[in-house]
Amino acid sequence: MTASAWVAADGTPLRADSRATLTDGERRWPVVSGIAWLRAGRDEVRERAVAALDDGDPDGAAVALLADADDWWDEPPPPPERLRAALHSRTLRDAVTLLGLGRVGVYFLHRWSDPSWLAALALTAAHPPAGRPVVDLACGAGHLLRHLASHGHRDLVGVDVVFAKLWLAHRFVLPAGAASLVCADLTAPWPLPPPERPRHVACHDALYFLPDKERVVERARAAAGDGGAVLLGHCHNAEHPAGRSGLPLDAPAWTALLPGSATYAEEELTAAAVEDRIPLPATPAELMGTEAVGLADDDAAVPPDRTLLRPAPGASLRPNPLYGDPGGPRGRIWPHVRWAEEYGPRAERYFPERWTPLPVADAVRRRLLLDLPDRW
């Protein structure tokens, strides 16, 4: 999907009015690093970025957009000079530091190791795109889009409300041209045109943060179209001690958002990925007691695809950096206290305490070997 394919809040197609801006006929919107910035309610940011682009300063436009955050973020933005330095980062690690992403940066750097990522893989393998266009809502730094692209999936779209996350996806995580990225609010009208054919629409590890979840799911269904799929992963269970952050619901309320969907317990999804198998749907008791709920509603009922549980054939696998320097003792070290609190207890079930030589397939399942971006 090209930048000119996005639509305004009223459904009017946006058109390019310069090499780096779009317009709906009344307002102009910046396009930086190929990412259309279409956030609602941020006119001052939009106008500063457009003015910088008109002045021939794309870095200035990027700095204006990189400083913008979601409404949950509780840290001040880095100073402009630091954001400009981030534009020249050589690695994902350097960039998340310069961008001041804190615990969110840790999450992105080690997403490939955490149990909720394994759960996302298992849910996707159980209900795969099967050739349908993919829309990844709240896509973050593009981890799922990268995984699907490496497995040969095309027509990929990532939507997120934070430009910095999309910029990381574009610069460090995704193969060049693998996906179209747009910065937009899921709680406002979406910039997606109506589906020309069924879509696979996913939202992992994010919906529990959003108000008016019913509206978001209604839009996801509409975006998927007839014969499409809607996947909602890692939906925090308000009745579980580990599931109370954000704006969670209890299990019955989650299932009511997507009636008739297949339902999964987070623990089973993670275990299925570790064991290289398709997950089993949850019993009512398992769903009530799970940390997070997974839901999948697929009109086409396509067969599972176990290959999506693993890196693509030929992927360049690297030792997990959580085990430190290959020349050292290589004991497992969690990257951050918040990461350890949220993921450690379940991650311990598949991570060996110390680096252990294993056959490649087993090392991949246990997250000793990872398919990391080249410039991680």
C-alpha angles and dihedrals in degrees: 000000000000124000090253090061094071120104134217124245091272092049095259110146112246117232132200113255094175137005091273107027139067129203139197090201094269109043132033125223129200125240111199125176086355091300116125110220107211104155118157122234097017101102094146092055092044093051094048092051093047091048091052091050091049088052091054094252108125091164089057090051090050091051091052091052096041090057092058116097139179122269093258096059113107102187127090116247118260116259116275094253090057091049089051089052089052089061088068097046115138098205140033088242093057092045097053089050095050091044090056093233094152114177091004089057090052088051092053094046093051101029089115089064104045125099094236089060090053088049090052090052092050094048090048092047090051091049107023129183091247094198097318120128112266127225112189109197117206085008095173112191093351102258095147093041090053091049092050093045091052088054092055101263116147136188094054124171126188123197124189136156094223117073094200091062092050091046090055089050092051097043104038116005111042126063111248111282094001096127144010113240129202130179108221142135118258088206092060128058108296123242093226119117117231112282116269088195134004116299135205104230118190136180115182128182095350116072093082088066095057130088120220093033091173091064092048092052091046089054091047091054091049091048091050094052128192110332091019132121134232118200122187112188134189097008104177115241109226090207093060120083091228094046104062102096120105118008101317130179131209119257097264091051091051093050090048089061091063107028116200093018126139108256129210138185115234093231092055092047092052093045092049091055092048090049094044096238140115112269124249119236114253127260115230091257092050091049093051092051100041124112091227136007126232120202132187128181112181120174092193097051091213119188119263121265113216092185088075089068090069140047114275116271110274095023114153104244122206133190112268108260090219086080093060130218113003087224094056134072090280102216118168113264123184111227100229139004092245090050090049092050095048102037109012100087093054096035090057088067092070104019114085111227090237133025107280124190107239137163110279095253091051093044089054093049091049091046094242088124121041138187096232126174114266092247097043 
